[in-house]
């Protein structure tokens, strides 16, 4: 498995001969595109059509549970199964500064794949598919730039699946209570902008 991991990495990893524009694009994807996760979570909770805001907030709640579980699981796996990054092992080429911490599973991969799977399972196929393409682009970029192995990203995808499964189980058992608490806290904290009509009630 490790030999295959190395082989696929070398197939994807950029080299000094790679186009500078492609390396710059990969750096943007690797560093900045993950911002869509908090932006969409906040946007879907605060704004939307009145008849759809309830469904949007359920999606946000389930996605948040999935992300919390997935990221906690990823950190636990990283401690249990430490794996050095490619540049730490002196393998391939590195084009992006990164701390030499453990790489498996990828935090970026876990977050974006969990997010994409949440939309695929609980929103609409087209939105989930679009986010999955985004997730694959981020995963590719971090391998291309030499800071992750392919198995780091596969691990992120699998942990994301577990996160969504956990979130659905929790929601089936405690969904109404969780939703009631979150809405109560939100309406208390955002009473002023709600009264002004800046955000949805």
BELTAZI-V851422 format. One record per residue. N is the residue number from 1. RES is the residue in one letter. PHI is phi in whole degrees, -180 to 180 (none if undefined). Layout:
N & RES & PHI
N & RES & PHI
This chain:
1 & X & none
2 & X & -66
3 & X & -65
4 & X & -65
5 & X & -58
6 & X & -67
7 & X & -65
8 & X & -67
9 & X & -58
10 & X & -64
11 & X & -69
12 & X & -92
13 & X & -56
14 & X & -68
15 & X & -128
16 & X & -58
17 & X & -88
18 & X & -68
19 & X & -59
20 & X & -61
21 & X & -63
22 & X & -70
23 & X & -66
24 & X & -65
25 & X & -63
26 & X & -62
27 & X & -64
28 & X & -63
29 & X & -62
30 & X & -70
31 & X & -98
32 & X & -107
33 & X & -69
34 & X & -63
35 & X & -62
36 & X & -64
37 & X & -64
38 & X & -65
39 & X & -62
40 & X & -69
41 & X & -62
42 & X & -66
43 & X & -62
44 & X & -70
45 & X & -76
46 & X & -86
47 & X & -130
48 & X & 153
49 & X & -67
50 & X & -57
51 & X & -80
52 & X & -116
53 & X & -64
54 & X & -63
55 & X & -66
56 & X & -63
57 & X & -72
58 & X & -65
59 & X & -60
60 & X & -63
61 & X & -63
62 & X & -66
63 & X & -65
64 & X & -64
65 & X & -62
66 & X & -61
67 & X & -65
68 & X & -62
69 & X & -67
70 & X & -64
71 & X & -68
72 & X & -65
73 & X & -64
74 & X & -62
75 & X & -64
76 & X & -64
77 & X & -63
78 & X & -62
79 & X & -76
80 & X & -76
81 & X & -128
82 & X & -63
83 & X & -143
84 & X & -71
85 & X & -73
86 & X & -55
87 & X & -70
88 & X & -69
89 & X & -81
90 & X & 71
91 & X & -107
92 & X & 70
93 & X & -122
94 & X & -116
95 & X & -125
96 & X & -144
97 & X & -65
98 & X & -154
99 & X & -63
100 & X & -82
101 & X & -87
102 & X & -68
103 & X & -106
104 & X & -107
105 & X & -79
106 & X & -66
107 & X & -65
108 & X & -60
109 & X & -63
110 & X & -61
111 & X & -64
112 & X & -74
113 & X & -71
114 & X & -61
115 & X & -62
116 & X & -64
117 & X & -64
118 & X & -60
119 & X & -69
120 & X & -66
121 & X & -82
122 & X & -119
123 & X & -116
124 & X & -133
125 & X & -59
126 & X & -66
127 & X & -71
128 & X & -64
129 & X & -65
130 & X & -63
131 & X & -71
132 & X & -68
133 & X & -62
134 & X & -61
135 & X & -62
136 & X & -64
137 & X & -64
138 & X & -66
139 & X & -61
140 & X & -59
141 & X & -63
142 & X & -77
143 & X & -77
144 & X & -57
145 & X & -85
146 & X & 89
147 & X & -108
148 & X & -144
149 & X & -89
150 & X & -56
151 & X & -67
152 & X & -62
153 & X & -76
154 & X & -62
155 & X & -60
156 & X & -61
157 & X & -63
158 & X & -66
159 & X & -66
160 & X & -61
161 & X & -63
162 & X & -63
163 & X & -61
164 & X & -68
165 & X & -63
166 & X & -61
167 & X & -62
168 & X & -66
169 & X & -64
170 & X & -63
171 & X & -67
172 & X & -62
173 & X & -88
174 & X & -130
175 & X & -58
176 & X & -64
177 & X & -66
178 & X & -63
179 & X & -63
180 & X & -64
181 & X & -66
182 & X & -63
183 & X & -68
184 & X & -65
185 & X & -63
186 & X & -63
187 & X & -68
188 & X & -73
189 & X & -73
190 & X & -113
191 & X & -57
192 & X & -66
193 & X & -64
194 & X & -67
195 & X & -62
196 & X & -77
197 & X & 81
198 & X & -75
199 & X & -134
200 & X & -74
201 & X & -68
